[in-house]
Amino acid sequence: MGVAVKVAPHEKFLGIYWVKLEDGTKHLATLNLAPGRIVYGEKLVAYKGEEYRIWDPYRSKLAAAILNGLQTVPIKPEHKVLYLGAATGTTSSHVSDIVGCKGHVYCVEFAPRVMRELISNVCAYRPNMSPILADARFAENYRMLVETVDDIYCDIAQPEQARILADNADMFLASGGHIMLAIKSQSIDVTKAPSEIYRQEIEVLKKRGFKITEVINLEPYEKAHMMVVAEYTK
Ligand SMILES: C[S@@+](CC[C@H](N)C(=O)[O-])C[C@H]1O[C@@H](n2cnc3c(N)ncnc32)[C@H](O)[C@@H]1O
């Protein structure tokens, strides 16, 4: 484990930190809810008796969006979050750090091998994460496992992501809650220009009652990706 020269809370976002290392570089980080455990090879650093995880924007679209100037991160300490497309826990583990032990992260993932790794490497050490092996297209199948949430984070790289997200919001998201949607242009329709794909997905969200608050490009960290933040009213 390395040692940080300085750690300071992010100037805007609760539960997110800036870490300065001995080589002078500055990085985003979160406070490690599972001390001693790493999830995806990220660096751990100690500072004043606490352990922080350096948050890699080349591996996590949420970190990329923050570094690219996102104005609001709706996910906050004590929030309940539904995470669609949790994969092996790269970003969802940082979300778990942010919401802390009074918050909760419901992790939906439909690939069994990926889910096994998420459980054994991440959820087993984090009491605030619930793994749910399910297809996000069929939210009714996990209705009994998820309570009303403050935010939904969606990164499923699937056609009709916005519709799938809206269906989940109708079932689980509190009125006034927020969504974050990572749109990958190629995964939706390879024959269309990226800008057209982003526009279409955003239109779907608007028609389903979302007020779009931010749209941010994730280059250079992620190619052909946008992050959309929106507020939901039932
Ligand atoms: C781009 S990866 C997610 C990366 C993750 N958000 C992160 O930053 O650590 C997309 C994940 O969504 C999962 N996925 C795709 N379609 C899904 C669906 N309909 N229901 C549940 N999971 C799905 C895939 O198996 C894959 O693990």
The ligand as an SDF file (V2000), in Angstrom:
LIG
                    3D

 27 29  0  0  0  0  0  0  0  0999 V2000
  -20.0300   -2.1780  -19.7230 C   0  0  0  0  0  0  0  0  0  0  0  0
  -20.2690   -3.4680  -18.6030 S   0  0  0  0  0  0  0  0  0  0  0  0
  -20.5210   -2.6350  -17.0510 C   0  0  0  0  0  0  0  0  0  0  0  0
  -19.2890   -2.0770  -16.4110 C   0  0  0  0  0  0  0  0  0  0  0  0
  -19.5730   -1.5640  -15.0150 C   0  0  0  0  0  0  0  0  0  0  0  0
  -20.6790   -0.6520  -15.0130 N   0  0  0  0  0  0  0  0  0  0  0  0
  -18.3940   -0.8690  -14.3840 C   0  0  0  0  0  0  0  0  0  0  0  0
  -18.1450    0.3050  -14.6350 O   0  0  0  0  0  0  0  0  0  0  0  0
  -17.7150   -1.5080  -13.5840 O   0  0  0  0  0  0  0  0  0  0  0  0
  -21.9040   -3.9840  -18.9530 C   0  0  0  0  0  0  0  0  0  0  0  0
  -22.3830   -5.1110  -18.0510 C   0  0  0  0  0  0  0  0  0  0  0  0
  -23.7970   -5.1770  -18.1860 O   0  0  0  0  0  0  0  0  0  0  0  0
  -24.1890   -6.5310  -18.1940 C   0  0  0  0  0  0  0  0  0  0  0  0
  -25.5070   -6.5710  -18.8530 N   0  0  0  0  0  0  0  0  0  0  0  0
  -25.7820   -6.3390  -20.1720 C   0  0  0  0  0  0  0  0  0  0  0  0
  -27.0950   -6.4480  -20.4110 N   0  0  0  0  0  0  0  0  0  0  0  0
  -27.6780   -6.7410  -19.2150 C   0  0  0  0  0  0  0  0  0  0  0  0
  -29.0150   -6.9730  -18.8290 C   0  0  0  0  0  0  0  0  0  0  0  0
  -30.0230   -6.9210  -19.7140 N   0  0  0  0  0  0  0  0  0  0  0  0
  -29.2710   -7.2520  -17.5310 N   0  0  0  0  0  0  0  0  0  0  0  0
  -28.2550   -7.3160  -16.6220 C   0  0  0  0  0  0  0  0  0  0  0  0
  -26.9550   -7.1190  -16.9400 N   0  0  0  0  0  0  0  0  0  0  0  0
  -26.6710   -6.8240  -18.2230 C   0  0  0  0  0  0  0  0  0  0  0  0
  -23.0740   -7.2480  -18.9390 C   0  0  0  0  0  0  0  0  0  0  0  0
  -23.0450   -8.6340  -18.6300 O   0  0  0  0  0  0  0  0  0  0  0  0
  -21.8460   -6.4860  -18.4540 C   0  0  0  0  0  0  0  0  0  0  0  0
  -21.2770   -7.1160  -17.3260 O   0  0  0  0  0  0  0  0  0  0  0  0
  1  2  1  0
  2  3  1  0
  2 10  1  0
  3  4  1  0
  4  5  1  0
  5  6  1  0
  5  7  1  0
  7  8  2  0
  7  9  1  0
 10 11  1  0
 11 12  1  0
 11 26  1  0
 12 13  1  0
 13 14  1  0
 13 24  1  0
 14 15  1  0
 14 23  1  0
 15 16  2  0
 16 17  1  0
 17 18  1  0
 17 23  2  0
 18 19  1  0
 18 20  2  0
 20 21  1  0
 21 22  2  0
 22 23  1  0
 24 25  1  0
 24 26  1  0
 26 27  1  0
M  CHG  2   2   1   9  -1
M  END
$$$$
